Every structure is written in C-alpha cells, then in structure tokens.
Amino acid sequence: MKWCSMWSLSLNPHFRTIADFRKDNAKALKNVFRAFVKLCLEMNLYVKELIAIDGSKFKAVNTKDRNFTASK
C-alpha cells in the first residue's frame, strides 16, 4: 500500500482556479463571512468598535547600516 498526502504530491491549485472560484461564488462567500462575523459577535469574541485595516506591505531590511539598537 502506497502512502501519499497532499504534501508529498505537491498539489497546489493554480492562481486562476482560486480567482475563478472567488469570482463565481462571490455572493455565497460574502454571506459566509457575514455569518461568521455575526457568530463572533454573538460569542462576544469581539465588540463593535472602530476598526481600521491598512493593506500596506513593506519589505523588511535589517542590514548593519540600517538597523537600530540601544547602543547606536
């Protein structure tokens, strides 16, 4: 009997597969996320307050010339 798993087979969906799934099921996904938020509110996992989300991405660079330490 051969043993195999998702990791040994290296199965990765193509990015278009994921994008198409999200496009084709946008309404259903929105409803799932809405239901999840309602469930979290009912379970008091978080409360309604002002929340800001920033989508910025930064590349971390920590070379000797650019890092900052207490001794510097």
Predicted model as a PDB file, atoms N, CA, C, CB and O in Angstrom, pLDDT in the B-factor column:
MODEL        1                                                                  
ATOM      1  N   MET A   1       0.841  -1.175   0.000  1.00 46.00           N  
ATOM      2  CA  MET A   1       0.000   0.000   0.000  1.00 46.00           C  
ATOM      3  C   MET A   1       0.889   1.241   0.000  1.00 46.00           C  
ATOM      4  CB  MET A   1      -0.958  -0.004   1.216  1.00 46.00           C  
ATOM      5  O   MET A   1       1.780   1.375   0.839  1.00 46.00           O  
ATOM      6  N   LYS A   2       0.646   2.127  -0.924  1.00 53.00           N  
ATOM      7  CA  LYS A   2       1.456   3.341  -1.023  1.00 53.00           C  
ATOM      8  C   LYS A   2       0.851   4.429  -0.162  1.00 53.00           C  
ATOM      9  CB  LYS A   2       1.571   3.815  -2.486  1.00 53.00           C  
ATOM     10  O   LYS A   2      -0.366   4.613  -0.137  1.00 53.00           O  
ATOM     11  N   TRP A   3       1.715   5.154   0.548  1.00 56.00           N  
ATOM     12  CA  TRP A   3       1.269   6.269   1.374  1.00 56.00           C  
ATOM     13  C   TRP A   3       1.517   7.555   0.603  1.00 56.00           C  
ATOM     14  CB  TRP A   3       2.001   6.287   2.755  1.00 56.00           C  
ATOM     15  O   TRP A   3       2.603   7.769   0.063  1.00 56.00           O  
ATOM     16  N   CYS A   4       0.527   8.387   0.558  1.00 55.00           N  
ATOM     17  CA  CYS A   4       0.722   9.684  -0.085  1.00 55.00           C  
ATOM     18  C   CYS A   4      -0.178  10.700   0.601  1.00 55.00           C  
ATOM     19  CB  CYS A   4       0.421   9.611  -1.616  1.00 55.00           C  
ATOM     20  O   CYS A   4      -1.192  10.353   1.207  1.00 55.00           O  
ATOM     21  N   SER A   5       0.206  11.927   0.492  1.00 56.00           N  
ATOM     22  CA  SER A   5      -0.582  13.001   1.061  1.00 56.00           C  
ATOM     23  C   SER A   5      -0.524  14.193   0.130  1.00 56.00           C  
ATOM     24  CB  SER A   5      -0.082  13.374   2.473  1.00 56.00           C  
ATOM     25  O   SER A   5       0.162  14.176  -0.893  1.00 56.00           O  
ATOM     26  N   MET A   6      -1.249  15.217   0.499  1.00 53.00           N  
ATOM     27  CA  MET A   6      -1.254  16.429  -0.306  1.00 53.00           C  
ATOM     28  C   MET A   6       0.157  16.998  -0.427  1.00 53.00           C  
ATOM     29  CB  MET A   6      -2.203  17.472   0.301  1.00 53.00           C  
ATOM     30  O   MET A   6       0.533  17.514  -1.480  1.00 53.00           O  
ATOM     31  N   TRP A   7       0.947  16.905   0.660  1.00 56.00           N  
ATOM     32  CA  TRP A   7       2.276  17.486   0.653  1.00 56.00           C  
ATOM     33  C   TRP A   7       3.256  16.665  -0.166  1.00 56.00           C  
ATOM     34  CB  TRP A   7       2.783  17.630   2.059  1.00 56.00           C  
ATOM     35  O   TRP A   7       4.127  17.227  -0.829  1.00 56.00           O  
ATOM     36  N   SER A   8       3.129  15.350  -0.131  1.00 62.00           N  
ATOM     37  CA  SER A   8       4.056  14.534  -0.902  1.00 62.00           C  
ATOM     38  C   SER A   8       3.762  14.625  -2.392  1.00 62.00           C  
ATOM     39  CB  SER A   8       3.992  13.082  -0.443  1.00 62.00           C  
ATOM     40  O   SER A   8       4.655  14.428  -3.215  1.00 62.00           O  
ATOM     41  N   LEU A   9       2.517  14.924  -2.744  1.00 66.00           N  
ATOM     42  CA  LEU A   9       2.155  15.071  -4.153  1.00 66.00           C  
ATOM     43  C   LEU A   9       2.367  16.488  -4.652  1.00 66.00           C  
ATOM     44  CB  LEU A   9       0.714  14.667  -4.366  1.00 66.00           C  
ATOM     45  O   LEU A   9       2.330  16.734  -5.858  1.00 66.00           O  
ATOM     46  N   SER A  10       2.588  17.417  -3.743  1.00 69.00           N  
ATOM     47  CA  SER A  10       2.776  18.833  -4.072  1.00 69.00           C  
ATOM     48  C   SER A  10       1.607  19.377  -4.887  1.00 69.00           C  
ATOM     49  CB  SER A  10       4.082  19.029  -4.842  1.00 69.00           C  
ATOM     50  O   SER A  10       1.800  19.998  -5.932  1.00 69.00           O  
ATOM     51  N   LEU A  11       0.391  19.136  -4.395  1.00 75.00           N  
ATOM     52  CA  LEU A  11      -0.796  19.638  -5.064  1.00 75.00           C  
ATOM     53  C   LEU A  11      -1.044  21.079  -4.659  1.00 75.00           C  
ATOM     54  CB  LEU A  11      -2.018  18.767  -4.739  1.00 75.00           C  
ATOM     55  O   LEU A  11      -1.312  21.367  -3.493  1.00 75.00           O  
ATOM     56  N   ASN A  12      -0.956  21.965  -5.606  1.00 81.00           N  
ATOM     57  CA  ASN A  12      -1.217  23.378  -5.369  1.00 81.00           C  
ATOM     58  C   ASN A  12      -2.147  23.879  -6.459  1.00 81.00           C  
ATOM     59  CB  ASN A  12       0.103  24.203  -5.335  1.00 81.00           C  
ATOM     60  O   ASN A  12      -1.857  23.713  -7.644  1.00 81.00           O  
ATOM     61  N   PRO A  13      -3.265  24.492  -6.075  1.00 83.00           N  
ATOM     62  CA  PRO A  13      -4.165  24.999  -7.116  1.00 83.00           C  
ATOM     63  C   PRO A  13      -3.543  26.180  -7.850  1.00 83.00           C  
ATOM     64  CB  PRO A  13      -5.512  25.411  -6.507  1.00 83.00           C  
ATOM     65  O   PRO A  13      -2.798  26.969  -7.269  1.00 83.00           O  
ATOM     66  N   HIS A  14      -3.855  26.284  -9.111  1.00 86.00           N  
ATOM     67  CA  HIS A  14      -3.390  27.394  -9.927  1.00 86.00           C  
ATOM     68  C   HIS A  14      -4.087  28.671  -9.450  1.00 86.00           C  
ATOM     69  CB  HIS A  14      -3.665  27.132 -11.444  1.00 86.00           C  
ATOM     70  O   HIS A  14      -5.234  28.618  -9.007  1.00 86.00           O  
ATOM     71  N   PHE A  15      -3.407  29.812  -9.536  1.00 85.00           N  
ATOM     72  CA  PHE A  15      -3.989  31.056  -9.038  1.00 85.00           C  
ATOM     73  C   PHE A  15      -5.291  31.393  -9.743  1.00 85.00           C  
ATOM     74  CB  PHE A  15      -3.006  32.197  -9.204  1.00 85.00           C  
ATOM     75  O   PHE A  15      -6.177  32.001  -9.142  1.00 85.00           O  
ATOM     76  N   ARG A  16      -5.425  31.006 -11.017  1.00 91.00           N  
ATOM     77  CA  ARG A  16      -6.662  31.279 -11.746  1.00 91.00           C  
ATOM     78  C   ARG A  16      -7.809  30.440 -11.191  1.00 91.00           C  
ATOM     79  CB  ARG A  16      -6.476  31.000 -13.249  1.00 91.00           C  
ATOM     80  O   ARG A  16      -8.960  30.877 -11.208  1.00 91.00           O  
ATOM     81  N   THR A  17      -7.504  29.241 -10.699  1.00 91.00           N  
ATOM     82  CA  THR A  17      -8.533  28.390 -10.115  1.00 91.00           C  
ATOM     83  C   THR A  17      -9.141  29.070  -8.904  1.00 91.00           C  
ATOM     84  CB  THR A  17      -7.958  27.020  -9.730  1.00 91.00           C  
ATOM     85  O   THR A  17     -10.362  29.100  -8.749  1.00 91.00           O  
ATOM     86  N   ILE A  18      -8.291  29.616  -8.043  1.00 90.00           N  
ATOM     87  CA  ILE A  18      -8.756  30.303  -6.843  1.00 90.00           C  
ATOM     88  C   ILE A  18      -9.493  31.579  -7.229  1.00 90.00           C  
ATOM     89  CB  ILE A  18      -7.574  30.623  -5.903  1.00 90.00           C  
ATOM     90  O   ILE A  18     -10.555  31.865  -6.675  1.00 90.00           O  
ATOM     91  N   ALA A  19      -8.958  32.345  -8.158  1.00 92.00           N  
ATOM     92  CA  ALA A  19      -9.590  33.593  -8.585  1.00 92.00           C  
ATOM     93  C   ALA A  19     -10.959  33.327  -9.210  1.00 92.00           C  
ATOM     94  CB  ALA A  19      -8.688  34.336  -9.584  1.00 92.00           C  
ATOM     95  O   ALA A  19     -11.918  34.052  -8.943  1.00 92.00           O  
ATOM     96  N   ASP A  20     -11.047  32.292 -10.039  1.00 94.00           N  
ATOM     97  CA  ASP A  20     -12.327  31.953 -10.658  1.00 94.00           C  
ATOM     98  C   ASP A  20     -13.341  31.499  -9.616  1.00 94.00           C  
ATOM     99  CB  ASP A  20     -12.137  30.864 -11.712  1.00 94.00           C  
ATOM    100  O   ASP A  20     -14.518  31.851  -9.703  1.00 94.00           O  
ATOM    101  N   PHE A  21     -12.899  30.724  -8.637  1.00 93.00           N  
ATOM    102  CA  PHE A  21     -13.796  30.275  -7.578  1.00 93.00           C  
ATOM    103  C   PHE A  21     -14.356  31.471  -6.817  1.00 93.00           C  
ATOM    104  CB  PHE A  21     -13.066  29.321  -6.617  1.00 93.00           C  
ATOM    105  O   PHE A  21     -15.554  31.536  -6.542  1.00 93.00           O  
ATOM    106  N   ARG A  22     -13.482  32.415  -6.478  1.00 94.00           N  
ATOM    107  CA  ARG A  22     -13.929  33.609  -5.745  1.00 94.00           C  
ATOM    108  C   ARG A  22     -14.882  34.440  -6.597  1.00 94.00           C  
ATOM    109  CB  ARG A  22     -12.720  34.468  -5.314  1.00 94.00           C  
ATOM    110  O   ARG A  22     -15.850  34.995  -6.078  1.00 94.00           O  
ATOM    111  N   LYS A  23     -14.617  34.532  -7.901  1.00 95.00           N  
ATOM    112  CA  LYS A  23     -15.469  35.306  -8.797  1.00 95.00           C  
ATOM    113  C   LYS A  23     -16.833  34.627  -8.957  1.00 95.00           C  
ATOM    114  CB  LYS A  23     -14.789  35.480 -10.171  1.00 95.00           C  
ATOM    115  O   LYS A  23     -17.868  35.293  -8.909  1.00 95.00           O  
ATOM    116  N   ASP A  24     -16.833  33.327  -9.144  1.00 96.00           N  
ATOM    117  CA  ASP A  24     -18.071  32.587  -9.385  1.00 96.00           C  
ATOM    118  C   ASP A  24     -18.938  32.451  -8.136  1.00 96.00           C  
ATOM    119  CB  ASP A  24     -17.748  31.217  -9.921  1.00 96.00           C  
ATOM    120  O   ASP A  24     -20.146  32.242  -8.247  1.00 96.00           O  
ATOM    121  N   ASN A  25     -18.343  32.566  -6.954  1.00 96.00           N  
ATOM    122  CA  ASN A  25     -19.073  32.364  -5.707  1.00 96.00           C  
ATOM    123  C   ASN A  25     -19.014  33.586  -4.796  1.00 96.00           C  
ATOM    124  CB  ASN A  25     -18.525  31.157  -4.978  1.00 96.00           C  
ATOM    125  O   ASN A  25     -19.037  33.447  -3.573  1.00 96.00           O  
ATOM    126  N   ALA A  26     -18.938  34.770  -5.375  1.00 95.00           N  
ATOM    127  CA  ALA A  26     -18.770  35.994  -4.586  1.00 95.00           C  
ATOM    128  C   ALA A  26     -19.913  36.203  -3.601  1.00 95.00           C  
ATOM    129  CB  ALA A  26     -18.662  37.198  -5.506  1.00 95.00           C  
ATOM    130  O   ALA A  26     -19.679  36.547  -2.443  1.00 95.00           O  
ATOM    131  N   LYS A  27     -21.144  35.998  -4.052  1.00 96.00           N  
ATOM    132  CA  LYS A  27     -22.299  36.228  -3.178  1.00 96.00           C  
ATOM    133  C   LYS A  27     -22.302  35.236  -2.013  1.00 96.00           C  
ATOM    134  CB  LYS A  27     -23.616  36.111  -3.980  1.00 96.00           C  
ATOM    135  O   LYS A  27     -22.554  35.622  -0.872  1.00 96.00           O  
ATOM    136  N   ALA A  28     -22.027  33.980  -2.290  1.00 96.00           N  
ATOM    137  CA  ALA A  28     -22.010  32.959  -1.236  1.00 96.00           C  
ATOM    138  C   ALA A  28     -20.887  33.230  -0.233  1.00 96.00           C  
ATOM    139  CB  ALA A  28     -21.844  31.552  -1.851  1.00 96.00           C  
ATOM    140  O   ALA A  28     -21.089  33.095   0.974  1.00 96.00           O  
ATOM    141  N   LEU A  29     -19.712  33.609  -0.723  1.00 95.00           N  
ATOM    142  CA  LEU A  29     -18.596  33.904   0.177  1.00 95.00           C  
ATOM    143  C   LEU A  29     -18.920  35.106   1.066  1.00 95.00           C  
ATOM    144  CB  LEU A  29     -17.312  34.170  -0.630  1.00 95.00           C  
ATOM    145  O   LEU A  29     -18.594  35.108   2.254  1.00 95.00           O  
ATOM    146  N   LYS A  30     -19.557  36.121   0.494  1.00 95.00           N  
ATOM    147  CA  LYS A  30     -19.930  37.295   1.274  1.00 95.00           C  
ATOM    148  C   LYS A  30     -20.891  36.903   2.393  1.00 95.00           C  
ATOM    149  CB  LYS A  30     -20.567  38.368   0.368  1.00 95.00           C  
ATOM    150  O   LYS A  30     -20.769  37.387   3.519  1.00 95.00           O  
ATOM    151  N   ASN A  31     -21.842  36.030   2.087  1.00 96.00           N  
ATOM    152  CA  ASN A  31     -22.788  35.566   3.098  1.00 96.00           C  
ATOM    153  C   ASN A  31     -22.104  34.752   4.186  1.00 96.00           C  
ATOM    154  CB  ASN A  31     -23.881  34.740   2.451  1.00 96.00           C  
ATOM    155  O   ASN A  31     -22.462  34.857   5.359  1.00 96.00           O  
ATOM    156  N   VAL A  32     -21.122  33.939   3.804  1.00 96.00           N  
ATOM    157  CA  VAL A  32     -20.379  33.147   4.792  1.00 96.00           C  
ATOM    158  C   VAL A  32     -19.604  34.066   5.731  1.00 96.00           C  
ATOM    159  CB  VAL A  32     -19.414  32.159   4.091  1.00 96.00           C  
ATOM    160  O   VAL A  32     -19.626  33.865   6.945  1.00 96.00           O  
ATOM    161  N   PHE A  33     -18.922  35.070   5.188  1.00 93.00           N  
ATOM    162  CA  PHE A  33     -18.163  35.998   6.017  1.00 93.00           C  
ATOM    163  C   PHE A  33     -19.091  36.796   6.932  1.00 93.00           C  
ATOM    164  CB  PHE A  33     -17.339  36.948   5.138  1.00 93.00           C  
ATOM    165  O   PHE A  33     -18.762  37.045   8.092  1.00 93.00           O  
ATOM    166  N   ARG A  34     -20.253  37.197   6.405  1.00 95.00           N  
ATOM    167  CA  ARG A  34     -21.220  37.944   7.212  1.00 95.00           C  
ATOM    168  C   ARG A  34     -21.724  37.078   8.374  1.00 95.00           C  
ATOM    169  CB  ARG A  34     -22.411  38.419   6.335  1.00 95.00           C  
ATOM    170  O   ARG A  34     -21.835  37.554   9.504  1.00 95.00           O  
ATOM    171  N   ALA A  35     -22.027  35.806   8.093  1.00 96.00           N  
ATOM    172  CA  ALA A  35     -22.485  34.892   9.137  1.00 96.00           C  
ATOM    173  C   ALA A  35     -21.391  34.652  10.176  1.00 96.00           C  
ATOM    174  CB  ALA A  35     -22.930  33.560   8.522  1.00 96.00           C  
ATOM    175  O   ALA A  35     -21.676  34.537  11.368  1.00 96.00           O  
ATOM    176  N   PHE A  36     -20.145  34.578   9.722  1.00 94.00           N  
ATOM    177  CA  PHE A  36     -19.030  34.378  10.652  1.00 94.00           C  
ATOM    178  C   PHE A  36     -18.888  35.566  11.598  1.00 94.00           C  
ATOM    179  CB  PHE A  36     -17.720  34.159   9.880  1.00 94.00           C  
ATOM    180  O   PHE A  36     -18.661  35.387  12.794  1.00 94.00           O  
ATOM    181  N   VAL A  37     -19.021  36.773  11.066  1.00 89.00           N  
ATOM    182  CA  VAL A  37     -18.927  37.967  11.910  1.00 89.00           C  
ATOM    183  C   VAL A  37     -20.062  37.986  12.921  1.00 89.00           C  
ATOM    184  CB  VAL A  37     -18.954  39.249  11.053  1.00 89.00           C  
ATOM    185  O   VAL A  37     -19.843  38.306  14.089  1.00 89.00           O  
ATOM    186  N   LYS A  38     -21.274  37.646  12.487  1.00 92.00           N  
ATOM    187  CA  LYS A  38     -22.411  37.589  13.411  1.00 92.00           C  
ATOM    188  C   LYS A  38     -22.173  36.567  14.509  1.00 92.00           C  
ATOM    189  CB  LYS A  38     -23.700  37.253  12.657  1.00 92.00           C  
ATOM    190  O   LYS A  38     -22.468  36.830  15.674  1.00 92.00           O  
ATOM    191  N   LEU A  39     -21.643  35.406  14.150  1.00 93.00           N  
ATOM    192  CA  LEU A  39     -21.346  34.367  15.136  1.00 93.00           C  
ATOM    193  C   LEU A  39     -20.317  34.859  16.149  1.00 93.00           C  
ATOM    194  CB  LEU A  39     -20.838  33.096  14.441  1.00 93.00           C  
ATOM    195  O   LEU A  39     -20.470  34.642  17.351  1.00 93.00           O  
ATOM    196  N   CYS A  40     -19.283  35.512  15.665  1.00 89.00           N  
ATOM    197  CA  CYS A  40     -18.251  36.043  16.570  1.00 89.00           C  
ATOM    198  C   CYS A  40     -18.830  37.093  17.508  1.00 89.00           C  
ATOM    199  CB  CYS A  40     -17.087  36.647  15.765  1.00 89.00           C  
ATOM    200  O   CYS A  40     -18.456  37.141  18.680  1.00 89.00           O  
ATOM    201  N   LEU A  41     -19.744  37.943  17.013  1.00 88.00           N  
ATOM    202  CA  LEU A  41     -20.380  38.947  17.858  1.00 88.00           C  
ATOM    203  C   LEU A  41     -21.256  38.285  18.920  1.00 88.00           C  
ATOM    204  CB  LEU A  41     -21.216  39.914  17.006  1.00 88.00           C  
ATOM    205  O   LEU A  41     -21.263  38.710  20.075  1.00 88.00           O  
ATOM    206  N   GLU A  42     -21.993  37.245  18.531  1.00 91.00           N  
ATOM    207  CA  GLU A  42     -22.846  36.534  19.480  1.00 91.00           C  
ATOM    208  C   GLU A  42     -22.030  35.850  20.573  1.00 91.00           C  
ATOM    209  CB  GLU A  42     -23.697  35.506  18.751  1.00 91.00           C  
ATOM    210  O   GLU A  42     -22.479  35.738  21.714  1.00 91.00           O  
ATOM    211  N   MET A  43     -20.833  35.395  20.218  1.00 92.00           N  
ATOM    212  CA  MET A  43     -19.974  34.707  21.185  1.00 92.00           C  
ATOM    213  C   MET A  43     -19.096  35.691  21.951  1.00 92.00           C  
ATOM    214  CB  MET A  43     -19.100  33.673  20.475  1.00 92.00           C  
ATOM    215  O   MET A  43     -18.253  35.283  22.749  1.00 92.00           O  
ATOM    216  N   ASN A  44     -19.292  36.990  21.708  1.00 88.00           N  
ATOM    217  CA  ASN A  44     -18.516  38.049  22.357  1.00 88.00           C  
ATOM    218  C   ASN A  44     -17.011  37.881  22.154  1.00 88.00           C  
ATOM    219  CB  ASN A  44     -18.828  38.081  23.840  1.00 88.00           C  
ATOM    220  O   ASN A  44     -16.221  38.144  23.061  1.00 88.00           O  
ATOM    221  N   LEU A  45     -16.629  37.448  20.973  1.00 88.00           N  
ATOM    222  CA  LEU A  45     -15.201  37.326  20.664  1.00 88.00           C  
ATOM    223  C   LEU A  45     -14.604  38.679  20.339  1.00 88.00           C  
ATOM    224  CB  LEU A  45     -14.980  36.362  19.496  1.00 88.00           C  
ATOM    225  O   LEU A  45     -13.408  38.897  20.534  1.00 88.00           O  
ATOM    226  N   TYR A  46     -15.420  39.580  19.850  1.00 80.00           N  
ATOM    227  CA  TYR A  46     -15.016  40.969  19.689  1.00 80.00           C  
ATOM    228  C   TYR A  46     -16.260  41.841  19.744  1.00 80.00           C  
ATOM    229  CB  TYR A  46     -14.240  41.183  18.355  1.00 80.00           C  
ATOM    230  O   TYR A  46     -17.383  41.369  19.564  1.00 80.00           O  
ATOM    231  N   VAL A  47     -16.038  43.099  19.992  1.00 73.00           N  
ATOM    232  CA  VAL A  47     -17.152  44.026  20.135  1.00 73.00           C  
ATOM    233  C   VAL A  47     -17.133  45.022  18.991  1.00 73.00           C  
ATOM    234  CB  VAL A  47     -17.095  44.755  21.493  1.00 73.00           C  
ATOM    235  O   VAL A  47     -16.126  45.170  18.299  1.00 73.00           O  
ATOM    236  N   LYS A  48     -18.247  45.698  18.798  1.00 71.00           N  
ATOM    237  CA  LYS A  48     -18.338  46.687  17.726  1.00 71.00           C  
ATOM    238  C   LYS A  48     -17.625  47.963  18.148  1.00 71.00           C  
ATOM    239  CB  LYS A  48     -19.816  46.982  17.366  1.00 71.00           C  
ATOM    240  O   LYS A  48     -18.087  48.679  19.035  1.00 71.00           O  
ATOM    241  N   GLU A  49     -16.538  48.229  17.530  1.00 74.00           N  
ATOM    242  CA  GLU A  49     -15.776  49.451  17.733  1.00 74.00           C  
ATOM    243  C   GLU A  49     -15.213  49.860  16.382  1.00 74.00           C  
ATOM    244  CB  GLU A  49     -14.637  49.257  18.797  1.00 74.00           C  
ATOM    245  O   GLU A  49     -15.341  49.136  15.395  1.00 74.00           O  
ATOM    246  N   LEU A  50     -14.602  51.006  16.355  1.00 72.00           N  
ATOM    247  CA  LEU A  50     -13.985  51.471  15.125  1.00 72.00           C  
ATOM    248  C   LEU A  50     -12.771  50.611  14.809  1.00 72.00           C  
ATOM    249  CB  LEU A  50     -13.588  52.955  15.235  1.00 72.00           C  
ATOM    250  O   LEU A  50     -11.864  50.472  15.629  1.00 72.00           O  
ATOM    251  N   ILE A  51     -12.763  50.045  13.628  1.00 74.00           N  
ATOM    252  CA  ILE A  51     -11.649  49.204  13.203  1.00 74.00           C  
ATOM    253  C   ILE A  51     -11.139  49.741  11.872  1.00 74.00           C  
ATOM    254  CB  ILE A  51     -12.076  47.699  13.083  1.00 74.00           C  
ATOM    255  O   ILE A  51     -11.921  49.967  10.949  1.00 74.00           O  
ATOM    256  N   ALA A  52      -9.844  49.941  11.774  1.00 78.00           N  
ATOM    257  CA  ALA A  52      -9.228  50.378  10.527  1.00 78.00           C  
ATOM    258  C   ALA A  52      -8.253  49.309  10.074  1.00 78.00           C  
ATOM    259  CB  ALA A  52      -8.513  51.750  10.696  1.00 78.00           C  
ATOM    260  O   ALA A  52      -7.449  48.811  10.862  1.00 78.00           O  
ATOM    261  N   ILE A  53      -8.329  48.965   8.815  1.00 81.00           N  
ATOM    262  CA  ILE A  53      -7.443  47.954   8.254  1.00 81.00           C  
ATOM    263  C   ILE A  53      -6.617  48.604   7.160  1.00 81.00           C  
ATOM    264  CB  ILE A  53      -8.245  46.733   7.705  1.00 81.00           C  
ATOM    265  O   ILE A  53      -7.151  49.241   6.252  1.00 81.00           O  
ATOM    266  N   ASP A  54      -5.321  48.435   7.257  1.00 85.00           N  
ATOM    267  CA  ASP A  54      -4.409  49.006   6.283  1.00 85.00           C  
ATOM    268  C   ASP A  54      -3.802  47.860   5.479  1.00 85.00           C  
ATOM    269  CB  ASP A  54      -3.300  49.869   6.975  1.00 85.00           C  
ATOM    270  O   ASP A  54      -3.296  46.903   6.066  1.00 85.00           O  
ATOM    271  N   GLY A  55      -3.840  47.933   4.182  1.00 85.00           N  
ATOM    272  CA  GLY A  55      -3.327  46.871   3.339  1.00 85.00           C  
ATOM    273  C   GLY A  55      -1.906  47.104   2.861  1.00 85.00           C  
ATOM    274  O   GLY A  55      -1.470  46.489   1.888  1.00 85.00           O  
ATOM    275  N   SER A  56      -1.180  47.985   3.531  1.00 86.00           N  
ATOM    276  CA  SER A  56       0.188  48.293   3.112  1.00 86.00           C  
ATOM    277  C   SER A  56       1.102  47.102   3.327  1.00 86.00           C  
ATOM    278  CB  SER A  56       0.723  49.507   3.872  1.00 86.00           C  
ATOM    279  O   SER A  56       0.946  46.344   4.284  1.00 86.00           O  
ATOM    280  N   LYS A  57       2.048  46.949   2.431  1.00 85.00           N  
ATOM    281  CA  LYS A  57       3.047  45.894   2.547  1.00 85.00           C  
ATOM    282  C   LYS A  57       4.426  46.549   2.504  1.00 85.00           C  
ATOM    283  CB  LYS A  57       2.886  44.821   1.408  1.00 85.00           C  
ATOM    284  O   LYS A  57       4.698  47.391   1.648  1.00 85.00           O  
ATOM    285  N   PHE A  58       5.276  46.157   3.423  1.00 83.00           N  
ATOM    286  CA  PHE A  58       6.615  46.714   3.499  1.00 83.00           C  
ATOM    287  C   PHE A  58       7.633  45.594   3.467  1.00 83.00           C  
ATOM    288  CB  PHE A  58       6.787  47.568   4.764  1.00 83.00           C  
ATOM    289  O   PHE A  58       7.405  44.520   4.024  1.00 83.00           O  
ATOM    290  N   LYS A  59       8.747  45.843   2.820  1.00 82.00           N  
ATOM    291  CA  LYS A  59       9.829  44.878   2.794  1.00 82.00           C  
ATOM    292  C   LYS A  59      10.767  45.193   3.959  1.00 82.00           C  
ATOM    293  CB  LYS A  59      10.587  44.908   1.422  1.00 82.00           C  
ATOM    294  O   LYS A  59      11.224  46.325   4.119  1.00 82.00           O  
ATOM    295  N   ALA A  60      11.037  44.189   4.750  1.00 80.00           N  
ATOM    296  CA  ALA A  60      11.915  44.382   5.908  1.00 80.00           C  
ATOM    297  C   ALA A  60      13.368  44.307   5.466  1.00 80.00           C  
ATOM    298  CB  ALA A  60      11.628  43.325   7.007  1.00 80.00           C  
ATOM    299  O   ALA A  60      13.773  43.359   4.794  1.00 80.00           O  
ATOM    300  N   VAL A  61      14.140  45.301   5.844  1.00 78.00           N  
ATOM    301  CA  VAL A  61      15.566  45.333   5.546  1.00 78.00           C  
ATOM    302  C   VAL A  61      16.290  45.620   6.855  1.00 78.00           C  
ATOM    303  CB  VAL A  61      15.911  46.410   4.445  1.00 78.00           C  
ATOM    304  O   VAL A  61      16.054  46.651   7.485  1.00 78.00           O  
ATOM    305  N   ASN A  62      17.163  44.719   7.262  1.00 79.00           N  
ATOM    306  CA  ASN A  62      17.852  44.894   8.535  1.00 79.00           C  
ATOM    307  C   ASN A  62      19.351  44.649   8.345  1.00 79.00           C  
ATOM    308  CB  ASN A  62      17.270  43.937   9.613  1.00 79.00           C  
ATOM    309  O   ASN A  62      19.933  43.758   8.964  1.00 79.00           O  
ATOM    310  N   THR A  63      19.951  45.445   7.490  1.00 81.00           N  
ATOM    311  CA  THR A  63      21.393  45.330   7.299  1.00 81.00           C  
ATOM    312  C   THR A  63      22.101  46.070   8.419  1.00 81.00           C  
ATOM    313  CB  THR A  63      21.822  45.884   5.914  1.00 81.00           C  
ATOM    314  O   THR A  63      21.465  46.828   9.151  1.00 81.00           O  
ATOM    315  N   LYS A  64      23.390  45.870   8.568  1.00 79.00           N  
ATOM    316  CA  LYS A  64      24.147  46.548   9.607  1.00 79.00           C  
ATOM    317  C   LYS A  64      24.079  48.058   9.503  1.00 79.00           C  
ATOM    318  CB  LYS A  64      25.569  46.112   9.561  1.00 79.00           C  
ATOM    319  O   LYS A  64      24.105  48.759  10.514  1.00 79.00           O  
ATOM    320  N   ASP A  65      23.992  48.566   8.262  1.00 78.00           N  
ATOM    321  CA  ASP A  65      23.924  50.006   8.049  1.00 78.00           C  
ATOM    322  C   ASP A  65      22.558  50.597   8.417  1.00 78.00           C  
ATOM    323  CB  ASP A  65      24.242  50.321   6.607  1.00 78.00           C  
ATOM    324  O   ASP A  65      22.465  51.775   8.763  1.00 78.00           O  
ATOM    325  N   ARG A  66      21.513  49.791   8.343  1.00 75.00           N  
ATOM    326  CA  ARG A  66      20.155  50.306   8.529  1.00 75.00           C  
ATOM    327  C   ARG A  66      19.497  49.943   9.855  1.00 75.00           C  
ATOM    328  CB  ARG A  66      19.303  49.816   7.434  1.00 75.00           C  
ATOM    329  O   ARG A  66      18.455  50.505  10.192  1.00 75.00           O  
ATOM    330  N   ASN A  67      20.076  49.023  10.611  1.00 78.00           N  
ATOM    331  CA  ASN A  67      19.405  48.615  11.856  1.00 78.00           C  
ATOM    332  C   ASN A  67      19.657  49.612  12.964  1.00 78.00           C  
ATOM    333  CB  ASN A  67      19.875  47.229  12.294  1.00 78.00           C  
ATOM    334  O   ASN A  67      20.582  50.421  12.895  1.00 78.00           O  
ATOM    335  N   PHE A  68      18.823  49.547  13.987  1.00 75.00           N  
ATOM    336  CA  PHE A  68      18.913  50.470  15.110  1.00 75.00           C  
ATOM    337  C   PHE A  68      18.925  49.672  16.395  1.00 75.00           C  
ATOM    338  CB  PHE A  68      17.745  51.484  15.102  1.00 75.00           C  
ATOM    339  O   PHE A  68      18.050  48.835  16.616  1.00 75.00           O  
ATOM    340  N   THR A  69      19.906  49.922  17.245  1.00 79.00           N  
ATOM    341  CA  THR A  69      20.000  49.238  18.521  1.00 79.00           C  
ATOM    342  C   THR A  69      20.158  50.286  19.629  1.00 79.00           C  
ATOM    343  CB  THR A  69      21.188  48.225  18.528  1.00 79.00           C  
ATOM    344  O   THR A  69      20.389  51.463  19.355  1.00 79.00           O  
ATOM    345  N   ALA A  70      20.030  49.845  20.862  1.00 82.00           N  
ATOM    346  CA  ALA A  70      20.155  50.770  22.007  1.00 82.00           C  
ATOM    347  C   ALA A  70      21.564  51.395  22.046  1.00 82.00           C  
ATOM    348  CB  ALA A  70      19.860  50.019  23.350  1.00 82.00           C  
ATOM    349  O   ALA A  70      21.707  52.558  22.422  1.00 82.00           O  
ATOM    350  N   SER A  71      22.584  50.647  21.667  1.00 82.00           N  
ATOM    351  CA  SER A  71      23.942  51.178  21.707  1.00 82.00           C  
ATOM    352  C   SER A  71      24.204  52.233  20.617  1.00 82.00           C  
ATOM    353  CB  SER A  71      24.935  50.040  21.567  1.00 82.00           C  
ATOM    354  O   SER A  71      25.064  53.095  20.796  1.00 82.00           O  
ATOM    355  N   LYS A  72      23.498  52.177  19.524  1.00 74.00           N  
ATOM    356  CA  LYS A  72      23.666  53.168  18.449  1.00 74.00           C  
ATOM    357  C   LYS A  72      22.994  54.452  18.830  1.00 74.00           C  
ATOM    358  CB  LYS A  72      23.100  52.652  17.118  1.00 74.00           C  
ATOM    359  O   LYS A  72      23.019  55.414  18.062  1.00 74.00           O  
TER     360      LYS A  72                                                      
ENDMDL                                                                          
END                                                                             
